Amino acid sequence: MTFFSHLRKAAIATAFVLGATAVHAEEQYFPLQSYRVGPYAAGGTGFFGGFIDYLNLINIRDGGVNGVKLAWSEGETQYEVEKGVEVYERLKSNPGIAAWNPLSVGIAYAMIDRITDDKVPLITINHGRTDTTDGRVFPYVFPLLLNPYSETSGIVNYIASKEGGLDKLKGKNIVVLYHGSPYGKETIPIYELLSQKYGFELSQIEVPHPGNEQQAQWLTIRREHPDYVVLRGWGVMNPVALKTAQKTGFPADHIIGNVWSNSEEDVIPAGDAAKGYTAITTQASGERYPVVQEIVKTVYGDGKGNLEDKSRIGSVYHNLGIVNGILNVEAVRIAQAKFGNRTLTGDEVRWGFEHLKLNPARVEALGAKDLFHSINVSWDNHEGDGYVTFQQWDGKKWNVVSDWIAPDWKLLRPIIEKSSEAYAKEKGIKIRTAEDADAVVSN
């Protein structure tokens, strides 16, 4: 059975809300605004599959987190904001909510005020509103590992490394082809700033959702003769971009994908057109990592694996879901060490995320060495200094082609603070202090 027939089968079998377990005493609950049908189902099924697989691993292998079982249920959003909000309203009354993980910029934007009132964390791993990195203004939002501006810095620095240094960017022509959504538009200002800083020519071209038709955009690109195209896509937009680029004669090895254009589902449907294509990532693909092997043995071996198509185990989206599971579970574990081994409040879990520090040694102890690098979240830095690497598609698999790279946080932090402080002024929000962050609501 093909991957796409699995999706069709899943669409028939998936109810609007999928319950894993009912929430009882001493259980920590994760409401999942997932999307298993629609044009972005590949990302949704892979990511939420990996997340659930890791939660299942903790329950089966460890009996939960210090005896507290993990529970969850799903609501289908189809990646639509209105449905995401509907699922939030329906699931928010469940007791013991640890965190929300919608994997959608639009849904996340719609939830910021709501979860702030609720005092429950909102996790936007590798995406979201960039200035939510500033925990002084956004206490409950965590764009873990990589925010959109850090991603942009990493991509520009990688292109510079291919050209011989940042000074060699002057006069180069870069096109950003972006998804016509809040997610896609998030990086428009930072690309403009970096273009001015380093002197490269810049064009930013929108592709309307969902991205099935791009002939006009790529004809424009062909006329411009850019040195590089940055693909800031999502879902079906990505393979269509690669195939259309090939038709118009633009080389795949000069297309750099962003973190949501870096999966097997983005390149396999494009066939030969994807060979040589490079993309940024915060986590590696493959099954060789101990935590992935443990999931195969313990979770799939027990018949509780979430992916129907087992060939997707260890794929980019699946591994991102596993990493997201690690970060959520470790935040709960860290919060338990302070507040007790029991069901925690959302604000207590927020404190746990603000103390989420996993150095490479701890990452290795969790079975994830080289799967991801590290994270160092604090009360005022909700991204956590995530590192990135770049991978290239050889026609069959992804191969890492760079070391772990740190984005230019020194450059980005003042920009982030300027935006967050303007938001605070507009909304009448008091900027938090470290003392404020340590004040926790425990009931």
C-alpha positions as CSV (number, residue, x, y, z in Angstrom):
1,M,0.0,0.0,0.0
2,T,1.4,3.4,-0.9
3,F,1.8,6.3,1.5
4,F,-1.1,8.2,-0.1
5,S,-3.4,5.2,0.1
6,H,-2.6,5.0,3.8
7,L,-3.7,8.6,4.0
8,R,-6.9,7.9,2.3
9,K,-7.5,4.9,4.6
10,A,-6.7,7.1,7.6
11,A,-9.1,9.8,6.5
12,I,-11.9,7.3,6.4
13,A,-11.0,5.8,9.8
14,T,-10.2,9.0,11.6
15,A,-13.1,10.5,13.6
16,F,-13.2,14.2,14.5
17,V,-11.8,13.5,17.9
18,L,-9.6,10.5,18.6
19,G,-9.3,9.6,22.2
20,A,-6.2,7.6,23.4
21,T,-7.1,7.3,27.1
22,A,-9.5,9.0,29.4
23,V,-7.9,11.4,31.9
24,H,-7.9,10.2,35.5
25,A,-6.1,11.2,38.7
26,E,-2.3,11.4,38.4
27,E,-2.4,11.7,34.6
28,Q,-0.9,14.5,32.6
29,Y,-3.0,15.3,29.5
30,F,-1.9,16.5,26.1
31,P,-4.6,17.9,23.8
32,L,-3.6,17.4,20.2
33,Q,-4.9,19.7,17.5
34,S,-3.7,17.3,14.8
35,Y,-4.4,17.1,11.0
36,R,-4.5,13.7,9.4
37,V,-6.5,14.7,6.3
38,G,-6.2,17.5,3.8
39,P,-3.2,18.9,1.9
40,Y,-0.9,18.9,4.9
41,A,-1.7,15.4,6.2
42,A,1.9,14.2,5.5
43,G,3.3,16.6,8.1
44,G,0.5,16.0,10.5
45,T,0.5,12.2,10.5
46,G,4.3,12.1,10.7
47,F,4.7,14.7,13.5
48,F,1.8,13.7,15.7
49,G,2.6,10.0,15.0
50,G,6.1,10.6,16.4
51,F,4.8,12.6,19.4
52,I,2.3,9.9,20.3
53,D,4.9,7.2,19.8
54,Y,7.2,8.9,22.3
55,L,4.4,9.4,24.9
56,N,3.5,5.7,24.5
57,L,7.2,4.7,25.0
58,I,7.2,6.6,28.3
59,N,4.0,5.0,29.4
60,I,5.0,1.4,28.4
61,R,8.6,1.4,29.3
62,D,8.6,3.8,32.4
63,G,5.1,3.6,33.6
64,G,4.8,7.3,32.9
65,V,6.8,10.2,34.3
66,N,7.6,9.3,37.9
67,G,4.4,7.3,38.0
68,V,2.2,9.9,36.4
69,K,0.8,8.4,33.2
70,L,0.6,10.5,30.0
71,A,-2.8,10.8,28.3
72,W,-3.9,12.6,25.1
73,S,-6.8,12.9,22.6
74,E,-6.9,14.3,19.1
75,G,-9.1,16.8,17.4
76,E,-8.9,17.1,13.6
77,T,-8.1,20.6,12.3
78,Q,-7.1,20.0,8.7
79,Y,-4.6,22.8,9.4
80,E,-7.5,25.3,9.4
81,V,-7.5,28.1,12.0
82,E,-11.2,28.0,12.7
83,K,-11.2,24.2,13.3
84,G,-8.1,24.5,15.5
85,V,-9.9,27.0,17.7
86,E,-12.9,24.8,17.8
87,V,-10.7,21.9,19.0
88,Y,-9.1,24.1,21.6
89,E,-12.5,25.2,23.0
90,R,-13.7,21.5,23.1
91,L,-10.6,20.1,24.8
92,K,-9.5,22.9,27.1
93,S,-11.9,21.6,29.9
94,N,-10.0,18.4,30.3
95,P,-8.1,18.3,33.6
96,G,-4.3,18.2,33.9
97,I,-3.4,19.9,30.6
98,A,0.4,20.0,30.2
99,A,0.8,21.9,27.0
100,W,-0.8,22.6,23.5
101,N,1.2,21.5,20.4
102,P,-0.8,22.6,17.3
103,L,2.0,22.6,14.7
104,S,0.3,25.5,12.9
105,V,1.3,29.1,12.9
106,G,-2.2,30.3,12.2
107,I,-3.7,28.2,15.0
108,A,-0.9,29.3,17.3
109,Y,-1.5,33.0,16.6
110,A,-5.2,32.5,17.4
111,M,-4.4,30.8,20.7
112,I,-1.9,33.2,22.2
113,D,-4.4,35.3,24.2
114,R,-6.4,32.3,25.1
115,I,-3.6,30.2,26.6
116,T,-2.1,33.2,28.3
117,D,-5.5,33.6,30.1
118,D,-5.5,29.9,30.8
119,K,-1.9,29.8,32.0
120,V,-1.1,26.8,29.9
121,P,2.0,26.5,27.6
122,L,1.8,26.7,23.8
123,I,4.6,24.8,22.1
124,T,5.5,25.9,18.5
125,I,8.6,23.9,17.8
126,N,10.5,25.2,14.8
127,H,7.8,27.7,13.9
128,G,5.4,30.3,15.3
129,R,5.5,34.0,16.0
130,T,9.2,35.0,16.2
131,D,8.9,37.5,19.0
132,T,7.4,34.9,21.3
133,T,11.0,33.9,21.8
134,D,11.0,36.8,24.3
135,G,9.6,35.2,27.5
136,R,9.5,38.6,29.2
137,V,6.4,39.4,27.1
138,F,5.1,35.9,26.1
139,P,5.3,33.8,29.3
140,Y,3.4,30.8,27.9
141,V,4.6,30.5,24.3
142,F,7.7,28.5,23.4
143,P,9.0,28.4,19.8
144,L,11.4,25.7,20.8
145,L,14.7,24.9,19.0
146,L,14.2,27.3,16.1
147,N,12.2,30.4,15.5
148,P,11.6,31.7,11.9
149,Y,14.3,34.5,12.2
150,S,16.9,32.0,13.5
151,E,16.0,29.8,10.6
152,T,16.5,32.6,8.2
153,S,19.9,33.5,9.7
154,G,21.0,29.9,9.5
155,I,20.0,29.7,5.8
156,V,21.7,32.9,4.8
157,N,24.9,31.9,6.7
158,Y,24.8,28.5,5.0
159,I,24.6,30.1,1.5
160,A,27.5,32.4,2.6
161,S,29.6,29.4,3.5
162,K,29.0,28.0,0.0
163,E,30.1,31.3,-1.5
164,G,33.2,31.7,0.7
165,G,32.0,34.0,3.4
166,L,29.4,36.6,4.3
167,D,31.3,39.3,2.4
168,K,30.8,37.3,-0.8
169,L,27.0,37.7,-0.6
170,K,27.2,41.2,-1.9
171,G,25.7,41.4,-5.4
172,K,24.3,37.8,-5.2
173,N,20.6,37.4,-6.1
174,I,18.4,35.4,-3.8
175,V,14.7,34.6,-4.3
176,V,12.5,33.5,-1.4
177,L,9.5,31.5,-2.6
178,Y,7.1,31.5,0.3
179,H,3.8,29.9,1.3
180,G,0.8,32.3,1.2
181,S,-0.1,32.0,4.9
182,P,0.9,33.6,8.2
183,Y,3.7,31.0,8.4
184,G,5.0,31.8,5.0
185,K,4.9,35.6,5.5
186,E,6.6,35.5,8.9
187,T,10.2,35.9,7.5
188,I,9.6,38.7,5.0
189,P,11.0,41.4,7.3
190,I,14.2,39.5,8.3
191,Y,15.1,38.6,4.8
192,E,14.8,42.3,3.9
193,L,17.0,43.3,6.8
194,L,19.7,40.6,6.0
195,S,19.6,41.7,2.3
196,Q,20.4,45.3,3.4
197,K,23.0,44.1,5.8
198,Y,25.0,41.9,3.5
199,G,24.2,43.5,0.1
200,F,22.5,40.7,-1.8
201,E,19.6,41.4,-4.1
202,L,16.3,39.9,-2.9
203,S,13.0,39.0,-4.4
204,Q,10.2,37.5,-2.3
205,I,7.5,35.7,-4.2
206,E,4.2,34.3,-2.8
207,V,2.6,31.0,-3.7
208,P,-1.1,30.9,-2.8
209,H,-2.3,28.1,-0.5
210,P,-2.0,25.2,-1.0
211,G,0.6,25.6,-3.8
212,N,-0.5,23.2,-6.5
213,E,0.2,25.7,-9.3
214,Q,3.5,27.6,-9.5
215,Q,4.2,28.0,-13.2
216,A,3.9,31.8,-13.1
217,Q,6.2,32.1,-10.1
218,W,8.9,29.9,-11.6
219,L,8.8,31.8,-14.9
220,T,9.4,35.0,-12.9
221,I,12.3,33.2,-11.2
222,R,13.8,32.1,-14.6
223,R,13.7,35.7,-15.8
224,E,15.5,36.9,-12.7
225,H,18.3,34.3,-12.9
226,P,18.9,34.2,-9.1
227,D,21.9,32.5,-7.6
228,Y,19.7,30.7,-5.0
229,V,16.1,30.1,-4.3
230,V,15.0,29.6,-0.7
231,L,11.9,27.4,-0.6
232,R,9.7,28.4,2.4
233,G,7.0,25.9,1.6
234,W,4.6,23.5,3.3
235,G,2.9,20.4,2.2
236,V,2.1,19.9,-1.5
237,M,3.8,23.2,-2.4
238,N,7.2,21.6,-1.9
239,P,7.3,18.8,-4.5
240,V,5.4,21.0,-6.9
241,A,8.1,23.6,-6.5
242,L,10.9,21.1,-7.2
243,K,9.2,19.7,-10.3
244,T,8.4,23.1,-11.7
245,A,11.9,24.3,-11.1
246,Q,13.2,21.3,-13.1
247,K,10.8,22.2,-16.0
248,T,12.0,25.8,-16.0
249,G,15.7,24.7,-15.9
250,F,16.6,25.9,-12.4
251,P,19.1,23.5,-10.6
252,A,17.9,21.7,-7.5
253,D,21.3,22.1,-5.8
254,H,20.7,25.8,-5.7
255,I,17.4,25.5,-4.0
256,I,17.6,25.7,-0.1
257,G,14.6,24.4,1.7
258,N,13.4,25.8,5.1
259,V,12.6,23.6,8.1
260,W,9.1,22.8,6.7
261,S,10.4,21.9,3.3
262,N,12.8,19.2,4.5
263,S,11.0,15.9,4.7
264,E,10.8,12.8,2.6
265,E,7.3,13.7,1.7
266,D,8.6,16.8,0.1
267,V,11.1,15.1,-2.1
268,I,9.9,11.6,-2.9
269,P,6.9,12.8,-4.9
270,A,9.2,15.1,-6.9
271,G,11.3,12.1,-8.2
272,D,14.5,13.0,-10.0
273,A,13.7,16.7,-9.7
274,A,14.6,16.6,-6.0
275,K,18.1,15.1,-6.4
276,G,20.7,17.5,-5.0
277,Y,18.1,19.6,-3.1
278,T,19.3,20.9,0.3
279,A,17.3,21.8,3.4
280,I,17.8,23.1,6.9
281,T,16.8,20.9,9.8
282,T,17.0,20.8,13.6
283,Q,16.9,17.0,13.8
284,A,18.3,14.2,11.7
285,S,16.3,11.5,10.0
286,G,16.8,7.8,10.2
287,E,16.2,4.9,12.6
288,R,19.8,4.5,14.0
289,Y,19.2,6.6,17.1
290,P,18.6,4.5,20.3
291,V,15.4,6.3,21.1
292,V,13.9,5.5,17.7
293,Q,15.1,1.9,18.0
294,E,13.5,1.7,21.4
295,I,10.2,3.0,20.0
296,V,10.3,0.3,17.3
297,K,11.0,-2.4,19.8
298,T,8.8,-1.4,22.7
299,V,5.9,0.6,21.1
300,Y,5.6,-1.0,17.7
301,G,6.5,-4.4,19.2
302,D,3.6,-4.0,21.5
303,G,1.2,-3.2,18.6
304,K,0.8,0.5,19.8
305,G,2.7,2.3,17.1
306,N,0.9,5.3,15.7
307,L,2.2,5.1,12.1
308,E,0.2,2.8,9.9
309,D,2.9,2.9,7.3
310,K,6.0,1.6,9.2
311,S,8.3,2.7,6.4
312,R,7.9,6.2,7.7
313,I,9.5,5.4,11.1
314,G,12.6,7.6,11.4
315,S,11.4,10.0,8.7
316,V,12.0,13.7,9.2
317,Y,8.5,14.5,10.5
318,H,8.3,11.4,12.6
319,N,11.7,12.2,14.2
320,L,10.6,15.8,14.8
321,G,7.5,14.4,16.6
322,I,9.8,12.2,18.8
323,V,12.0,15.2,19.6
324,N,8.9,17.3,20.4
325,G,7.8,14.4,22.7
326,I,11.2,14.5,24.5
327,L,11.0,18.2,25.1
328,N,7.5,18.1,26.4
329,V,8.2,15.1,28.7
330,E,11.4,16.5,30.0
331,A,9.7,19.8,30.9
332,V,7.1,17.8,32.9
333,R,10.0,15.9,34.6
334,I,11.8,19.0,35.5
335,A,8.7,20.6,36.9
336,Q,7.9,17.5,38.9
337,A,11.3,17.8,40.5
338,K,10.3,21.1,42.0
339,F,6.5,20.7,42.5
340,G,6.2,16.9,43.2
341,N,5.5,13.7,41.2
342,R,1.8,14.4,40.5
343,T,-0.4,15.9,37.9
344,L,0.9,19.4,37.4
345,T,-0.9,22.7,36.6
346,G,-0.2,24.4,33.3
347,D,1.7,27.1,35.1
348,E,3.9,24.5,36.8
349,V,4.6,23.0,33.4
350,R,5.4,26.5,32.1
351,W,8.0,26.7,34.8
352,G,9.4,23.4,33.7
353,F,9.8,24.6,30.1
354,E,11.5,27.7,31.4
355,H,14.1,25.5,33.0
356,L,14.4,23.0,30.1
357,K,18.1,22.6,29.7
358,L,19.3,19.5,27.9
359,N,23.0,19.5,27.1
360,P,24.6,17.0,24.7
361,A,25.3,14.6,27.5
362,R,21.7,14.6,28.7
363,V,20.5,14.3,25.0
364,E,22.7,11.2,24.7
365,A,21.3,9.8,28.0
366,L,17.8,10.1,26.4
367,G,18.9,8.0,23.4
368,A,18.9,11.0,21.1
369,K,22.6,11.7,20.5
370,D,23.0,13.3,17.0
371,L,19.2,13.2,16.5
372,F,19.2,16.8,17.8
373,H,21.9,18.8,19.4
374,S,20.8,20.5,22.7
375,I,18.4,23.1,24.1
376,N,18.9,25.8,26.7
377,V,15.5,27.5,27.6
378,S,15.3,30.2,30.2
379,W,12.6,32.4,31.5
380,D,13.3,35.1,28.9
381,N,14.6,33.0,26.0
382,H,11.9,30.6,25.0
383,E,13.6,29.3,21.9
384,G,16.5,27.7,23.8
385,D,19.5,28.4,21.5
386,G,18.7,25.5,19.1
387,Y,21.3,24.5,16.6
388,V,20.7,23.6,12.9
389,T,22.3,21.5,10.3
390,F,21.8,21.0,6.6
391,Q,20.9,17.8,4.7
392,Q,21.0,17.0,1.0
393,W,18.7,14.6,-0.9
394,D,20.6,12.0,-3.0
395,G,17.5,10.6,-4.6
396,K,17.0,7.9,-1.9
397,K,17.9,9.4,1.4
398,W,18.9,12.6,3.2
399,N,22.7,13.1,3.9
400,V,24.0,15.6,6.4
401,V,26.3,18.1,4.6
402,S,27.2,20.5,7.4
403,D,28.1,20.6,11.1
404,W,25.7,21.8,13.7
405,I,25.4,25.6,13.2
406,A,24.4,28.3,15.6
407,P,22.3,31.1,14.1
408,D,23.4,34.7,14.8
409,W,21.5,35.2,18.1
410,K,23.5,38.4,18.8
411,L,22.1,40.0,15.7
412,L,18.5,38.6,16.1
413,R,17.8,39.3,19.8
414,P,17.6,43.1,19.6
415,I,15.2,42.7,16.7
416,I,13.1,40.2,18.6
417,E,13.0,42.5,21.7
418,K,12.0,45.5,19.7
419,S,9.0,43.6,18.3
420,S,8.0,42.0,21.6
421,E,8.2,45.3,23.5
422,A,6.1,47.0,20.8
423,Y,3.5,44.2,21.3
424,A,3.6,44.6,25.0
425,K,3.0,48.4,24.7
426,E,0.1,47.8,22.3
427,K,-1.5,45.2,24.5
428,G,-0.7,46.9,27.8
429,I,1.3,43.9,29.0
430,K,3.8,44.3,31.9
431,I,7.2,43.0,31.0
432,R,8.1,40.2,33.3
433,T,11.1,39.9,35.5
434,A,12.9,36.8,36.7
435,E,11.1,37.1,40.0
436,D,7.7,37.2,38.2
437,A,8.7,34.0,36.3
438,D,9.3,32.2,39.6
439,A,5.7,33.0,40.8
440,V,3.7,29.9,39.9
441,V,0.0,29.1,40.1
442,S,-0.3,25.6,41.6
443,N,-4.1,25.1,41.7
